[in-house]
Structures are given as C-alpha cells and as structure tokens.
C-alpha cells in the first residue's frame, strides 16, 4: 500500500476557502479518477510561516495507479488548482510506502 502525499502551504487569508474547495471539488475529482482508495487531510502543526500548511494524502494499491494518475489526470487537476490559487500557495509532492 502506498500514499501520494501533497503538502500545500496556502496564504492564511485563503486557507478556509482552500480547505472547503479541496473537500467539495478537488479531492472528489481526484478520487473519481479511480486510481485511489481513499484520502486524508492533515493540518501541519509545526510550521511557522505566513500560511497554513496541510498534508493531503491519497492511498493507492500499486505503483501503476499513481503512474496512470500522473499521466492521465494530474496535469489537468493541478492546473485547476494553480489557476484558482496562483501565487498564493506552495506545494510539493512525495510518494510514501506503508511498511507497517
């Protein structure tokens, strides 16, 4: 089992809007691709910066799932996020393997 983790630091003034949009639009769109088995949103507590930081985690079964997602869906979904919050966020992505 694996996790596709997207860590996002969003401008504090937009954090509430961003979280609502993620829960009601973006995450459902990501899950509709059929490549993930579930998700979690976590607020990162130990970051002292100008924004609010969140970890959005999507679980998946095999590497082929993330490869297909990144090839066929990620560019469009990431572009939607970028156009909505352009210049107001920073993001980085990591792949995690659950070992226990």
N, C-alpha and C positions, 0 to 999 in steps of 0.2 A: 504494500500500500504506500502511496505517495501523497505529498502535499505540494500544491503550487501556491506559493506564498507571495502576495503582492503587498509590500509595505508602502503606505502613502502618507506623506505629511501634507496636510491641507491647511491653507490660510484659516486662522481661527475664526474669522468672520463668516466663513463659508462652511464650517465643519458640520453644522446642523443640517444645512441643505444637502451637502455632500452625502452624509450618512443616510438621509431619507432617500435620495436618488439611488444610492447604492442598493439599499434594501428593496426598493419598489421597482426599479428599472434595470440597473446594470447587472446585479447578481442574478435575478431571474433570467435575463437574456443569456448570461454565461451558462447557467445550468441547462437552459433549453438546447444548448448545442449537443447535449447527450454525452459529453466526454467526462463529466464529473459526477461523483456520487453524493456530494454534499458540500457544505461550506460553513465557516465560522467567521465572525468579525470580532477582532480583539482590539481594545484600545491599548496602545503602548504607554506605559506609565512613567518610565524613567528617562524621558526625553525632554530636555529643556530647550525649546526653540520657539520660534514665532508662531508655529502652527500647532495643530493637533495631529498626532500620528496614530495610524491604525494599521493593523495587520489583517488582511483579508485572505483567508485560507480556503482553498478548494481541494478536496480529496479526490484521488483518482486511483484506478487499479493497476494500470500498466503504462509503460513509457509511450506506447503507441497512442494512448489517449491524449497526452499532452502534446505530442508531436502533431497529431491531426488538428487539435485545437489551435496551436500556434500557426499552423499553415493555413487553415481554412477560416478561422473566426477571429483570432486575436487582433489582426490589423484593423478590422472594422470596429470592433468593440473598444479597442484602445483609442482609436481616432475619435469616437463619440465622446469618450471621457476627456480627451485632450481638448476638443473644441468647446466643451462645456466649462472646463476649469482651467483653460490655458493661462499660464503664467502664475497660477495660484497654488500649485502643488509640485511636489517632487515625488517620484516613485522609483522603486527598484523591485525586481522580481528574483525569487530564489526557488529552486526545487529541493524538496526535502524527502528523504526516505524514512519511513517509520520503521525503526529497528526493534522496538519493544512495545 
